[in-house]
Amino acid sequence: MGILENFKTIEVESPVDKIIRQIRDLIIAGYLRAGDKLPSERRLSEKFGIGRTHIRNAIKKLEFFGILTTHPQSGVIVNGADLIAMQGLITNVMKIESPDFFSLVETRCFMEIFCVEQAAARRNTEDLIKLEKAHAEFEEKVEKKLPAENEDFLFHLRIAKASHNAVLKTMMLIVLPDILEIYRRENVCAEGDQQKLLIEHRNILKAIKEKDIMKASKHMKNHLQEVLEFSKKKINM
């Protein structure tokens, strides 16, 4: 073994991961307890010196694991410390080179198709309410011609949660943010594609409502085909 083997890879955390790590550390140290309220997005943004979108994404991740809850009247509240779940959120850096991006997207496709099949089979009334809400938020942004990546992200996470498979939910939460970051950088989802995505979301939601596993799978495959083809092209660039 050469001297190079003694060096360790330098891991560069994303702003969202850094926020989550700090919140985790505050919970572990006892500075944040169940029932405590987080400072506002504006104040956190000023404190961290980053945009409010990063704050919002970190909060959404922690909400999805049930660690935080947003109340319209009282703000973001700490539910409690599921430390195993929180450790899972502090992901290793995924080195997104072209071949790795394809692998990431390919893995996402396999997971999402299985997720939507299980969601169609297992969804309950509460799942449908949350899926409808996520879809409505995405639709509102699309109709107003506003960026809707976060709403798209949440819709797919709601499908994962409706699958009632905790491992899949965790894996999706790890994989999706990295893919979406590349979508933004490469402008994969241009404004003209948003209406197409909206129709595809409607078809997926309808199949889940009707508990039609085959249609849900078919619509999800169709929905992901374009980005899968894009990721294949990235390998050859």
N, C-alpha and C positions, 0 to 999 in steps of 0.2 A: 504493500500500500504506500502511495506517495503522500507527501505532506498535505496535498490538496484534500485528501479524504478526511482530514481533521477539521476542515472548515465546515460551518453550517450554513445552509441557505438562509438568506435574509428575507424574512416574511414582511411584506408591506400590507398592512391592514387597510381596508376601505373605511371611509368615514363612518358608515353605518355600523361596522363591526367595532370600531373604537367606542362609539356611543354605547353600544350594547355591553361591551366589556366594562365600561365605567359604571353603568347602572348595576351590572352583576356584582361588581366589587363593593358597591355601596350597600347592596342587600346582604352580601356575605358578612360585611363588617358591622351590620346592624344599624347603619345610618338611615337606611330605608326599610320600613317595616310595612306589614299588611295594613292597608287603610291610609297610608301616607299619600299625599298628592304631589305629583311632579310639578316643577315650574312650567310655565307656559312655553309653547313652541318658540315664541319670540325671544323669551329670556334664555332658553337653552341655546338657540341659534346664536345669540350675542355672546354667550359664555364660551361655546365651542369654537366660535369664529367660522361657522360654516352655514350653508343655506338651510332653510327650513325644510326643504324636501328630504334631506338626509335625516333630520330629526323625525319627520313623519314616517319615513320608511323603517327606521329603527323601532319606533313605537308600534307600528303595524306588525312587525315580526314578533315583538314581545306580547302583543295582544293575541296573536294567533296561537301562541303557546299558553295563553291563559295567565301570564305573569302580570300583565297590565290590563286595565279596562278603561275605555274612554266613556265618561258620562257627560251628556250634553250640558248639564247645568254645573257640574262640579269639576270637570277636567279629567286628567289622566290619573288613575288611582292604582297603587300597587296591590295586587291580589295576594301575593305570597311568593315564597322562594322555592320554585322547583329547580334545584341546582343542577340536576342531571339534564333537564331540558335546556337550561341556560348554557351549560357547557357545550351542548350540541350546536348552539347558535354561533359559538366562536369557532368558525370554520378555518381550516388551513387554507392558505392562498392557493387558488386554482390558477395555474399558469396558462393563460388563454392565448396560446399560439394557435395557428390555423388548424393543425390536425386535432389539437385538444378541444378546440371549439366544436368541431364536428362530433367528437366523442361525447361532449357535453350535451349537444342538441339531440344526438341519437339516443342517449340515455333518457333525456327528458321525454322523448316521443314514446319510448317503451313504458315509462312510468305513467305518463298522462293517459295513455290508452287504457292501461289496467285500472288507473284511478277512476276514469269516467265509467268504465264497465261496472266497477264495484259501487260507484255512486248511484248508478241507475238501479242496481239491485238492492242497495241497502239504505238509500236516503230516507229520512223521515221528514215530518212536517217542519221542524225547526231548520233542517238543512235547506229545504226549499225556500223558506222565508229569507235566509241569509244569501242564498244564491240569487234570488230575485232582486234583493237589495244591491248586491254587488253588480249584477247585470244592469240595473237601473242607473247606477252611478257611472258605469262605463258608457252607457247610451247617452247620458246627459252631456258628458264631456265630448263625445263624438259629434253630437248634434250642434254643439257650440263651437266645433272645430278647435278644441283645446287639446293639448297633449293628454293622452289617456293611458300611458304605460302603467302607472300605479294601479289604476282601476282594473286594467287587464290582468295584472299580476294577482290582485286580490280575488278576481273571479276564478282563476285557475287554482288558487289556494283553497277556495271554498269547495271546489270540486274534490280536491284531495282530502279535505276534512270530511266531506260527505261520503267518502269511501270507507270511513271508519276503520282505517288501517294507520295506526300511529307511526309506523316506520316509514310508510310512503309519504305521509304528511311531512315528517322531518326531512326526508330526502328532497322533496320538492322545495321546501323552504331554503335548503342549502343551494340547490342547483339554479332555481329561477332567477334570483337577483343577478348572478354573474352573466347569464344569458341576456337578460334585459339591458344590462349595462352595455353590452356589445351592440344590441339592437339600436340603442340611442346613438352610440358612436358611429355606427355604419349607416344610420338612417334607414333601417330595414323596413320599418312600418311608416311609410310616407303618408301624408294626410289623405291622399286618394284611396289608400288601402283600408282606412278606418271603417268605412261603410261596409266593406266586404267582411272585415273581422266582426262587425256588429251582427251581420246576418248569420255568420257562422256560430257566434255565441248563442244567438236565439235558437238555432237548430239543435245545438248541444243541450241547452237548457230544456227545450221541449222534449227531447228524448229521455232526459233524466226524469222529468216530471211523469212521463208515460211509462217509466220503468222499462223502456225498450233498450236492452243491452246492445243488440246488434246495431241499431241506428246510432246510439251514443258513440259506439266504437268507430263506426263509419264516418260520422261527422267530425270526430276528434282527429282521425287520420287525415281527413281532408283539410282541416284547420291547420295542421302542423306541416303539411307537405311542402308549402312554399319556403318555410324557414329551413327545413331539412335540405332542400335543394340549394338554398343560399349557402348553408354551411359546407356542402360538398364543393361548391365553387371556391370557397375560401381556401380549401386545401391546395387547389391547383393554381392559386394566385402567385 
